[in-house]
Amino acid sequence: MKKTDILFLSILFAAAIASVILFVPNKAERAYSLLAAVLKLGVRQQQEAFVKEYLSLDKLIHHEMGNPLKPPKKQQKSSALSETDEDVAQYMQSARERSKTAKAAGKVVERTLSDMNEQVSFGEVKVQNRTDKSIDIEKILQEGANLSIKDKSKPTILIYHTHTHECYVALDNGSYMQGETTQSENEALNVIRVGNAICARLEAAGFCVIHDTEIHDADYNNAYAHSGKTIDKILKKYPSIEVTIDIHRDSIGVQGDKTARTSVVKEIGGKKAAQIMIISGCEENNITGFPHWYDNLHFALGLQKQFSEDYPGLARPLYFADRKYDMYKTKNSVLIEVGADGNTLEQAVYSGKMLGETLARYLEKYVDK
């Protein structure tokens, strides 16, 4: 290659690099844009080889920035249940760097909750009964849910988040850092991200899911009134919806330490997952106007049983209490807590995937053949 060619090529390539760095902030996108810039300049193969050799472009692209032949996806998900999604892995790596200088704000206490007070059970189906009602779990399971899905390719399931801002910690290291609050507006970090994981598994099984990501807790005290209005609008628009699920994240205090948080975990497939808890309510005491609570309990107990078969120990005992929330809006409506405020985002997303898989298997039993 002539020196003039080298000089000309170097100038052009430097200009391309400068423009990409200025206008493309993401590293992976930079790599893709750099290669595109080289090709658009009409560089011959031998010239491109020269640049790779002398400017280490090959190393820059293929080792530090990834393969540029495909534009990076905004949210990259893993098909394997236990494999960490790329966006979550990047968030964790960033947190590891931050943890080198950040101070711990409090400790995280890890627990596995398998038995609770006031518990009734049938086989592996456990219920924490906080009501005065007697529950015949065996009978309810035999009766099954009051559910018939005529066409699962039509909107069938509504996933929403009354407390939209509930989020998780970044790292599983026994503490959380200063600045790691329990609320986040970032959809990549709060319960919406868990909802995305749930929906992806349901959709892979052929179910049409409506995932509402509207913020309902900007006014926290009126969050349920807000989400209730959202549900009404969605049900009016999609009358084929048969199942509504409110996805939350629990908050469990630690006795004697107001700054500590609890992480509820169960190891599944050699990896920690955030335990989930299904909540079903009823009419009792001051709770009225809840005509479908018994149908909801049927649905909830069937789902609890499916969890006990699919992922033993992942589901904490079902919480049955005089609660209403927005579950009175439809039959087959439950509230599900995915993890607690000490669990990591990785653990919660992992559980979201398993929740989606279990829901798909359970709902498939009620699809009209």
N, C-alpha and C positions, 0 to 999 in steps of 0.2 A: 504494500500500500504506500502511495506517495505521501510525502510530508504535507503537501497542500491538502490532500484528501483528509488526512488525519486532523489538520487544523480546522478545516471546514466542518468536518463531522463533529469535532469537539465543541465548536461554537454553537452549532445547531442543537446538540444534545444538552449543553449547559443551559441554553434558552428554554428547552423543553422542561428540564428539571426545575428551573426557577419558576416557570408558570404553574407547574403542577403543585409545587410546594406552597405557592401563594394561594391557589384557589381550590386545592383538594386537601382538606385537613386530615382525613382518615388514612392511616398507613396502608391498609390493604387496597383502598381505592387509588392511592398514589401509585402503587406498584402496577396496577392495571393500566392507569393512565400513562405511566412512563413507557410501558411497552407499546401502547397504542400510539404514543407520540413518535417513538422511533420508527414504527411501521409507516406512519403517515408521512414521515419525512422522505420516504422512498429510499431507505437505506438498503443497500445490497447485502446479501448474505455474508460475504466476506467482511464487510464493514461492521455488521452487527456482531460477528464473532470477535472482531478486534475490540469493540466496546466492552463486550462481556469479559474478555480476557484482561484488558488493561484498566478498566474502571470497575471491575468486580460486580457488574450488573447482575450476572447470574446468581452470585451469592446473595446480593441484596434482595433480589426478587424471590428466589426459590427457598431461601432459608430464613430470612428475617421477616419477609412480608407475606409468604405463602404463594401459592400458584396464581399468577395473574391472568391465566387464560380464561377464567370465569369471574365475572364481576361478583364481589362479595354480597351475600344476602344480608338484609337488615337484621333478621333474626334467624340464626342458624340453629336448627334443632337436630337432635340425634334420634335415629330410629330405634336405638337400643334403650331399653328402659333405664338401666343403671348407668349408662354413659352420660356424663355431664354435657349439657348443651353448650355450644361455643360461647354464646353471649354471657352465660352464667360463669363459665370458666374465666373469661376475660375480666369480668367484674371481680372475681375472687383474686385474680392475679394483681389487679390494681389495688385491692384491699391489702394484700400482703405487703406491697411496697409502702402503702400508707401506714401500716402497723409498725414499721421499723422506727417511726418517729412519733406516732400518736400514742397517747396515754390511755390506759384501760379506764373505763368509766364505771365498770361494775363486773361482777362475776356472773357466769351462766351456770346454772345447776342442771345437770342432765338427769332425766327420769324416764322410766318406762311405766306407763299407767295401764294396768291390766285388770285390777279389781278395785271396786269403789264401794263406799258405804251405801246402804239401802239397795243393794244389788239383787236382782232376780235373774235367773238364767235358765236356758234350755240348751243343753249341749254346750257349744262354744259361743252361742248367741247370748250376750250379756247386756243387761239394761240397768242403768242407775235410775230407779223409779223415785222421783221426788214428789209424787202425787199421792192422793188417798185412793186412787183407783187400783183395782187388781188387774194384772195383765196375765193372760194365758198365752204365753209366747208360742207354744206348740200349736194351739188352735189358730192363732192369727197367721202363722206361717203356712199352715195347711190351707187356709182360705185364700191366701195370696193377695196381691194388690188389685185394687179396682182400677185396672189400666188396660187399655186396648189401643195399640199403635197400628193404625190402618196403613200408613205409608210413611216409612221412616225417612224417605227422601224429601219429605216436606218438613217445614219447621216443627220439630217435635219436643225439643228441650230448650229451656231458657236458663242460661247461667248468668247470674248478676252478682253485684257486690254492694251491699248496703254501706259497709264501712270500707270504702274503696281505697283509702290511704294506708290501711294496715300493711306493714312490711316486716322484713326479717333482718337478721344480722348477716354479715358477710362471711365470717370465718368461724370454723369450729375449733376454737382453741381455749375454751373455758372462760372467756371474758368477751365483752364488747367494748368497742372503742368510743372515745369521746366524739360526739357528733353523730353517732349511730342512734337516731331516734326511732321510735316505734311507728312513725308515720312518714310516708313519702308520696309525693305527687308523681313520681316517676313510674310509669306503667311497666317498665322493665324490671322494677324492684319490688313492687307491691303485689297485692293479691290478684291483680289483673294478670300478672305474669303466670301465676298458678292456674288461673282460669284458662289462659291460652294453652297450657299443657293438657288440661282436661279436655278442652274442645278438640285439640288435634287428634287425640286418641278416639274420641267419639266419632269424629268425621272420618277417620281411617276405617272405622267399622261400618260406615255407610249412613250414619245418623246426621240429619240436618240440625245444626245447633245455632241458636241465636245467643251470642255473647254480648251482653250489654256492658259497656265500659264507662258509662256516665258516672261522674263523681257525685255521690249522694251524701257524703259526710262533711262537706264544707261547713254546713251548719250541723254539728254533730248531734245535738239534741233533737233535731228534726229529721235525722237521716232516714228513719223508717217511713215517715210520711212522704219523703221525697222518693225513695225507691218504690213505694207503693204506687205512686202516680206513674212512674216509669213502667212498672209491671202492667198496669191497666192499659197503657198505650200499646205496649207490645202484644198483649193478649188480644186486643181489638184488631190489631194489624195482622196477627198470625193466630187465628182461632184453632189451628191444628196442634198448637202446643199442648202437651199432656203432662209435662214434668217441669217444675221450676225449682232451682237450687241456688241458694244464697251462700256464696263462698266467703268465709271469713278466716281470720287468724286469731287464735286464742291469746289470752294474757293471763299468766298464772304467777302469782306472787311467791316469794320465798320468805317464810316466817323468820322474823328477826333481822332481815336485811332488806330494806326498802329499795335499795339500788340494784339488787340482784334480779335476774330474769331466769325463767325456766325453759329448758329445751326438752320437749317430749319426743323420744325417738324409739324406733324399733329397727333392728338390723334386718334387712330384706336383701337376699342375694349378695351378702357380703358387704353391703353398703348401708349407712345410716339413712333412715327415712323419717320424716316428720309424722308422728302419729296423727290420725284424723279422729274427729268426734262428730257423729251424727246427732243432731238435736231435733226432737219431735215434740210438739206442744199439744195442749188440750184445753178444753173449757173446764175451769175450776176456780173457786174463789172469785176474784174480780175479773177473770177472763171470760168474756162472752162474745157472741157473734163469730163463732168458729165452727161452722157446721160440718166441715170435712176433716176434723182432727183425727177421727178414727180411721179414715181412709189413708191419711198421712202416716199414721202409725203402722198400718199394714205395709205401706211402701217402704218405710224406714227400716222396719224389722227384716224385711226381705233383703234389702241392701246390706244390712248388718251381717246377715247370714252369708251373703255372697262374699263379703270381705273375709269372713272367718274361713271360707273355703279357698279363696284365691291367695290371700296374704295374711296368714294367721298372726294376730297380734298387732297388725298395723292400725286397726280401728280400736280406739278406746271404747269402754262400755257406752252404749247408746244413752244419751241424756234425755229423759222423759220428764217434763215438768209443765207447770201451769204457765206456759209462755205462748205468745201469739205471733209476734213479729209481723212478717208479711206472709206467713204460711197459710193464713186464712183465705188468701186470694184464690187458690186452686186446690184440687185434689193432687195427691202425689207431690207434695211440696215439703222440702226439708231445708234446714240450715246446716252447713257443714263447716266445722273449724279444721283448718289444715295447719297443724303445728301450733306453736306458741311464739311469744316475742323473743325467745332465746334461740329458736331454731334458725338455721341458715336458709338462705334462698335456695341453695342447691338441694337441701333436704326437702324443702317444700315443693319444689318443681318435680323432684323425683316422685314424691307422693301424689302430686297432681297427675302425673302420667299413669300411676297405678290406679288412682281413683277413676280416671277416664276409662281404663281397660275394664275395671270391675263394673262400672256403670253400663258399659256397652254389653258385657255378658249378661248382666241382670235384665236390662231392657229388652234384649233380643228375645227373651222368653215371652214377652208380651206383644211381639210383633205379629200381626195377623198374617198367616201363611196362605 
